């Protein structure tokens, strides 16, 4: 797909989101119940722009401005470091710098996504499902989603191209952006077992496998030196609410918690968000299972020779079966990891990086089903973006 087409699609998406943001105050009353919201007034920008830094966005801005404060170590360092690095280009305005990083990263990420999914014919439907998804607006907000999306899909692209040096760099940066970045080890290992290497390539692949561990290890070492707790990004989670726990809680317990919420909680915006969290988790989880089953069946349907031939076709259009397996397991890991804190809170946002989910939806043969999903996604997108703009916690 050409850059021009991707840019046009991206700009239409941005325009629609800004229209939703602009008109939301005429329909939804403002809540704005989150810390440091008064900081937004210091940027001298219209509220339809500053609202894209609501909630966690303010923490990234404050970290970029003054370093880590107590408990903010829950937010990984690469994104605020980049904001701090480029703010001279934006009149020392951290909010504008964050928006620029997120949006440019996401735009480039869309380009790499079309490359790994098989060009324009397969890439455009995947792009539409991602852009229309109820919480896709986080890609263009002062959040890590846009940057992390670029790192993940470009890692997969350069892995496919056997450019292991860039894979080492990108996967290292991934685990400095978000904890789930360490799970890029999964598609890298699937790649390792699917191709043969010269000795030099093996050394580079070993480096690619350990680089996400090194990135996370560096941040853990920093936390140990500054707080005495190398896992402070985890143990500080309960401070930010959302009923998060610092010890492992497994999926059946999370479902039990939500059952109690639906029975006992008041019917307000938080109840609505809890319903959305559960529905989106179940949808993504179910689709990823279907995708995994399809991949297993495809393995079974092919002879060993055909499988071996497909595993080495890394210069063909689209993804090989092994690449799809690696991406599916990564997508599962991305979805399940946040639930281990005992909640589906923020799952609508975290689901954005379960890329196999969007690829599977784009490959549904029945156009009526695809259209129905897109319409439901778009309606929820309007509602959730409007609520987020007006200071309601969405994800």
C-alpha positions as CSV (number, residue, x, y, z in Angstrom):
1,X,0.0,0.0,0.0
2,X,1.3,3.4,-0.9
3,X,2.2,6.0,1.7
4,X,-0.4,8.4,0.2
5,X,-3.3,6.0,0.8
6,X,-2.2,5.3,4.4
7,X,-1.8,9.0,5.0
8,X,-5.3,9.7,3.7
9,X,-6.8,7.0,5.8
10,X,-4.9,8.2,8.9
11,X,-6.0,11.9,8.3
12,X,-9.6,10.9,7.9
13,X,-9.4,8.9,11.2
14,X,-7.8,12.0,12.9
15,X,-10.5,14.3,11.6
16,X,-13.3,12.0,12.7
17,X,-11.8,11.8,16.2
18,X,-11.4,15.5,16.5
19,X,-15.0,16.1,15.4
20,X,-16.1,13.6,18.1
21,X,-13.9,15.4,20.7
22,X,-15.2,18.8,19.6
23,X,-18.9,18.0,19.9
24,X,-18.8,15.8,22.9
25,X,-19.2,18.6,25.5
26,X,-22.5,19.5,23.9
27,X,-24.0,16.1,24.8
28,X,-21.9,14.7,27.8
29,X,-21.5,16.6,31.1
30,X,-17.9,17.0,32.3
31,X,-16.6,14.8,35.1
32,X,-12.8,15.2,35.1
33,X,-12.2,13.2,38.3
34,X,-8.5,12.5,37.9
35,X,-5.3,13.8,39.5
36,X,-3.4,16.9,38.2
37,X,-6.1,17.9,35.7
38,X,-5.3,21.5,36.5
39,X,-1.9,21.0,34.8
40,X,-3.7,20.9,31.4
41,X,-4.5,24.6,31.7
42,X,-0.8,25.4,31.7
43,X,-0.4,24.4,28.1
44,X,-2.6,27.2,26.7
45,X,-4.2,24.9,24.2
46,X,-7.9,24.3,23.4
47,X,-9.6,21.7,25.6
48,X,-10.3,19.5,22.6
49,X,-6.6,19.0,22.3
50,X,-5.5,18.9,26.0
51,X,-8.2,16.2,26.7
52,X,-6.0,13.8,24.8
53,X,-3.7,13.8,27.8
54,X,-6.4,12.9,30.4
55,X,-5.6,10.4,33.1
56,X,-2.3,8.5,32.4
57,X,-1.3,11.1,29.8
58,X,-0.7,13.6,32.6
59,X,1.7,11.2,34.4
60,X,3.8,10.8,31.2
61,X,3.9,14.6,30.9
62,X,4.9,15.1,34.5
63,X,7.6,12.4,34.3
64,X,9.0,14.1,31.2
65,X,9.0,17.5,32.9
66,X,10.3,16.7,36.4
67,X,11.3,13.0,36.5
68,X,9.7,10.2,38.5
69,X,7.6,11.2,41.5
70,X,6.4,8.7,44.1
71,X,4.8,5.6,42.6
72,X,5.0,6.9,39.0
73,X,7.5,4.2,38.3
74,X,4.5,2.2,37.2
75,X,4.9,4.1,33.9
76,X,7.8,2.8,31.8
77,X,10.5,5.3,30.8
78,X,11.0,5.4,27.1
79,X,7.9,7.4,26.1
80,X,8.5,10.3,28.7
81,X,12.2,10.3,27.8
82,X,11.3,10.8,24.1
83,X,9.0,13.7,25.1
84,X,11.7,15.3,27.1
85,X,14.2,14.9,24.2
86,X,12.0,16.6,21.6
87,X,10.3,19.3,23.6
88,X,12.7,22.1,22.4
89,X,11.1,21.6,19.0
90,X,7.6,22.3,20.4
91,X,8.3,25.4,22.6
92,X,8.9,23.2,25.6
93,X,5.3,22.0,25.4
94,X,5.3,18.4,26.7
95,X,1.7,17.8,25.6
96,X,2.3,18.8,22.0
97,X,5.5,16.7,22.0
98,X,3.7,13.7,23.3
99,X,0.9,14.1,20.7
100,X,3.5,14.3,17.9
101,X,5.3,11.2,19.0
102,X,2.1,9.2,19.3
103,X,0.6,10.2,16.0
104,X,3.8,10.0,13.9
105,X,4.6,6.6,15.5
106,X,1.1,5.3,14.8
107,X,1.2,6.5,11.2
108,X,4.5,4.7,10.5
109,X,3.1,1.7,12.4
110,X,0.2,1.5,10.0
111,X,2.7,1.4,7.1
112,X,4.6,-1.5,8.6
113,X,1.4,-3.3,9.5
114,X,0.4,-3.4,5.8
115,X,3.8,-4.8,5.0
116,X,3.5,-7.7,7.4
117,X,-0.1,-8.5,6.6
118,X,0.3,-8.8,2.8
119,X,0.0,-5.5,1.1
120,X,-3.0,-3.4,0.2
121,X,-5.6,-6.2,-0.4
122,X,-5.2,-7.7,3.1
123,X,-3.8,-4.6,4.8
124,X,-6.7,-2.2,4.3
125,X,-9.3,-4.3,6.1
126,X,-7.0,-4.8,9.0
127,X,-6.4,-1.0,9.2
128,X,-10.1,-0.3,9.2
129,X,-10.7,-2.7,12.1
130,X,-7.9,-1.2,14.1
131,X,-8.9,2.4,13.4
132,X,-12.6,1.9,14.1
133,X,-12.0,-0.2,17.3
134,X,-13.8,1.5,20.3
135,X,-10.5,2.6,21.9
136,X,-8.3,3.3,18.9
137,X,-8.2,7.0,19.9
138,X,-5.5,6.1,22.5
139,X,-3.1,5.6,19.5
140,X,-3.2,9.3,19.0
141,X,-3.3,10.4,22.6
142,X,-0.5,11.1,25.1
143,X,-0.2,7.4,25.8
144,X,2.3,4.8,24.9
145,X,0.0,3.0,22.5
146,X,1.1,4.7,19.3
147,X,4.8,4.3,20.0
148,X,4.5,0.7,21.2
149,X,2.4,-0.2,18.2
150,X,5.2,1.1,15.9
151,X,7.9,-0.8,17.8
152,X,5.9,-4.1,17.7
153,X,5.0,-4.1,14.1
154,X,8.4,-2.8,12.9
155,X,10.0,-5.6,15.0
156,X,7.9,-8.2,13.2
157,X,8.7,-6.6,9.8
158,X,12.4,-6.6,10.3
159,X,12.3,-10.1,11.8
160,X,10.6,-11.2,8.6
161,X,13.4,-9.5,6.6
162,X,16.1,-11.2,8.7
163,X,17.4,-7.8,9.8
164,X,18.3,-9.0,13.3
165,X,20.3,-5.9,14.3
166,X,17.3,-3.7,14.0
167,X,15.2,-6.5,15.8
168,X,17.7,-6.3,18.7
169,X,17.4,-2.5,19.0
170,X,13.6,-2.4,18.6
171,X,12.8,-5.3,21.0
172,X,15.2,-3.7,23.6
173,X,13.2,-0.5,23.3
174,X,9.9,-2.4,23.5
175,X,10.5,-3.6,27.0
176,X,11.5,0.0,28.0
177,X,8.1,1.2,26.7
178,X,5.8,-1.4,28.3
179,X,6.1,-4.5,30.3
180,X,4.4,-6.6,27.6
181,X,7.3,-5.7,25.3
182,X,9.3,-8.6,26.9
183,X,6.9,-10.9,25.1
184,X,8.4,-10.0,21.8
185,X,10.6,-12.9,22.7
186,X,7.8,-15.2,21.6
187,X,7.7,-14.3,17.8
188,X,11.5,-14.0,17.8
189,X,11.8,-17.6,19.1
190,X,9.2,-18.9,16.6
191,X,11.3,-17.3,13.9
192,X,14.4,-18.9,15.4
193,X,13.0,-22.4,15.0
194,X,11.6,-21.8,11.5
195,X,14.7,-20.9,9.6
196,X,18.4,-22.0,9.3
197,X,21.2,-19.6,10.0
198,X,24.9,-19.1,9.4
199,X,26.9,-18.8,12.6
200,X,26.8,-15.0,12.5
201,X,23.1,-15.0,12.1
202,X,22.7,-17.3,15.1
203,X,24.7,-14.9,17.2
204,X,22.5,-12.0,16.1
205,X,19.3,-14.1,16.8
206,X,20.6,-14.9,20.3
207,X,21.0,-11.2,20.8
208,X,17.5,-10.6,19.6
209,X,16.1,-13.1,22.0
210,X,17.8,-11.7,25.1
211,X,17.4,-8.0,24.1
212,X,13.9,-7.5,25.6
213,X,15.2,-9.1,28.8
214,X,18.1,-6.7,28.9
215,X,15.7,-3.7,28.3
216,X,13.5,-4.7,31.2
217,X,16.5,-5.6,33.3
218,X,18.0,-2.1,32.9
219,X,14.7,-0.6,34.1
220,X,14.6,-3.0,37.1
221,X,18.1,-2.1,38.0
222,X,17.2,1.6,37.9
223,X,14.3,0.9,40.2
224,X,16.4,-1.1,42.6
225,X,19.0,1.8,42.8
226,X,16.3,4.5,43.2
227,X,13.6,2.7,45.2
228,X,15.1,-0.5,46.6
229,X,12.5,-2.6,44.7
230,X,13.4,-3.8,41.2
231,X,9.7,-4.7,40.6
232,X,8.4,-1.3,41.8
233,X,6.5,-0.9,38.5
234,X,4.4,-3.8,39.7
235,X,4.2,-3.2,43.4
236,X,3.1,0.4,42.9
237,X,0.1,-0.6,40.8
238,X,-2.5,-0.7,43.7
239,X,-1.9,3.0,44.3
240,X,-3.5,3.9,41.0
241,X,-6.8,2.3,41.9
242,X,-8.9,0.2,39.5
243,X,-8.8,-2.6,42.1
244,X,-5.4,-3.7,40.9
245,X,-3.4,-6.2,43.0
246,X,0.4,-6.5,43.3
247,X,0.1,-10.3,43.6
248,X,-1.1,-12.7,40.9
249,X,-4.8,-13.2,40.5
250,X,-6.0,-15.7,37.9
251,X,-8.8,-15.4,35.3
252,X,-11.6,-17.3,37.2
253,X,-11.1,-15.0,40.2
254,X,-11.3,-12.0,37.9
255,X,-14.6,-13.2,36.4
256,X,-15.9,-13.8,40.0
257,X,-15.0,-10.2,40.9
258,X,-16.9,-8.8,37.9
259,X,-19.9,-11.0,38.7
260,X,-20.0,-9.3,42.1
261,X,-19.7,-5.9,40.5
262,X,-22.7,-6.5,38.2
263,X,-24.8,-7.7,41.1
264,X,-23.9,-5.0,43.7
265,X,-22.6,-1.9,41.9
266,X,-24.7,1.2,41.1
267,X,-25.9,1.7,37.5
268,X,-23.6,4.6,36.6
269,X,-20.8,5.3,34.1
270,X,-18.4,3.0,35.9
271,X,-20.9,0.1,35.7
272,X,-21.1,0.8,31.9
273,X,-17.3,0.8,31.6
274,X,-17.1,-2.5,33.5
275,X,-19.6,-4.1,31.1
276,X,-17.5,-2.8,28.2
277,X,-14.3,-4.2,29.8
278,X,-15.8,-7.6,30.2
279,X,-17.3,-7.7,26.7
280,X,-14.1,-6.6,24.9
281,X,-12.0,-9.1,26.9
282,X,-14.3,-11.9,26.0
283,X,-14.5,-10.9,22.3
284,X,-10.8,-10.6,21.9
285,X,-10.1,-13.8,23.9
286,X,-12.6,-15.8,21.8
287,X,-11.3,-14.5,18.5
288,X,-7.7,-15.3,19.5
289,X,-8.8,-18.8,20.3
290,X,-10.5,-19.2,16.9
291,X,-7.3,-17.9,15.3
292,X,-5.2,-20.4,17.2
293,X,-7.5,-23.3,16.2
294,X,-7.3,-22.2,12.6
295,X,-3.5,-22.1,12.7
296,X,-3.4,-25.6,14.3
297,X,-5.7,-27.0,11.7
298,X,-3.6,-25.5,8.9
299,X,-0.5,-27.2,10.3
300,X,-2.4,-30.5,10.4
301,X,-3.7,-30.1,6.8
302,X,-0.2,-29.7,5.3
303,X,2.4,-32.3,4.7
304,X,5.8,-31.9,6.4
305,X,7.4,-30.9,3.1
306,X,4.8,-28.2,2.5
307,X,5.2,-26.9,6.0
308,X,9.0,-26.8,5.7
309,X,8.7,-25.0,2.4
310,X,6.3,-22.4,3.9
311,X,8.5,-21.8,6.9
312,X,11.3,-20.6,4.7
313,X,9.2,-18.4,2.4
314,X,10.1,-15.2,4.3
315,X,10.2,-13.1,1.2
316,X,6.7,-14.0,0.2
317,X,3.7,-11.6,0.5
318,X,2.0,-11.9,3.9
319,X,2.9,-13.9,7.0
320,X,4.0,-17.5,7.2
321,X,2.2,-20.0,9.5
322,X,5.0,-19.8,12.0
323,X,4.9,-16.0,12.0
324,X,1.2,-16.1,12.6
325,X,1.7,-18.5,15.5
326,X,4.2,-16.2,17.1
327,X,2.0,-13.2,16.7
328,X,-1.0,-15.1,18.1
329,X,0.8,-16.1,21.3
330,X,2.1,-12.6,21.7
331,X,-1.4,-11.3,21.3
332,X,-2.6,-13.7,24.0
333,X,0.1,-12.6,26.3
334,X,-0.7,-9.0,25.7
335,X,-4.3,-9.7,26.6
336,X,-3.8,-12.0,29.6
337,X,-0.9,-10.2,31.4
338,X,-3.0,-7.2,32.7
339,X,-5.7,-9.5,34.1
340,X,-3.2,-11.0,36.4
341,X,-3.5,-7.9,38.6
342,X,-7.1,-9.0,39.3
343,X,-9.1,-6.8,36.9
344,X,-10.2,-6.2,33.3
345,X,-9.6,-2.5,33.9
346,X,-7.9,-0.9,30.8
347,X,-8.4,-4.1,28.8
348,X,-10.2,-2.1,26.1
349,X,-7.0,-0.1,25.6
350,X,-4.5,-3.0,26.1
351,X,-6.4,-5.0,23.5
352,X,-5.2,-2.6,20.8
353,X,-1.9,-4.5,20.7
354,X,-3.4,-8.0,20.3
355,X,-2.8,-7.6,16.6
356,X,-3.9,-11.1,15.6
357,X,-7.4,-10.2,16.7
358,X,-7.6,-7.5,14.0
359,X,-6.0,-9.6,11.3
360,X,-8.5,-12.4,12.0
361,X,-11.5,-10.0,11.8
362,X,-10.3,-8.6,8.5
363,X,-10.2,-12.2,7.1
364,X,-13.9,-13.0,7.8
365,X,-15.5,-14.0,4.5
366,X,-19.0,-12.8,5.3
367,X,-19.2,-9.1,4.5
368,X,-22.4,-8.6,6.4
369,X,-20.7,-9.9,9.6
370,X,-17.7,-7.6,9.0
371,X,-20.0,-4.6,8.4
372,X,-22.0,-5.4,11.6
373,X,-18.8,-5.6,13.6
374,X,-17.5,-2.3,12.1
375,X,-20.8,-0.5,12.9
376,X,-20.8,-1.7,16.5
377,X,-17.2,-0.7,16.9
378,X,-17.8,2.7,15.5
379,X,-20.8,3.4,17.7
380,X,-18.8,2.4,20.8
381,X,-15.8,4.4,19.5
382,X,-18.0,7.6,19.5
383,X,-19.4,6.9,22.9
384,X,-16.1,6.0,24.6
385,X,-14.1,8.8,23.0
386,X,-16.8,11.3,24.1
387,X,-16.7,10.0,27.6
388,X,-12.9,10.1,27.7
389,X,-12.8,13.6,26.4
390,X,-15.2,14.6,29.2
391,X,-13.0,13.1,31.9
392,X,-14.6,9.7,32.4
393,X,-12.2,6.8,33.0
394,X,-12.6,4.5,30.0
395,X,-9.4,2.5,30.0
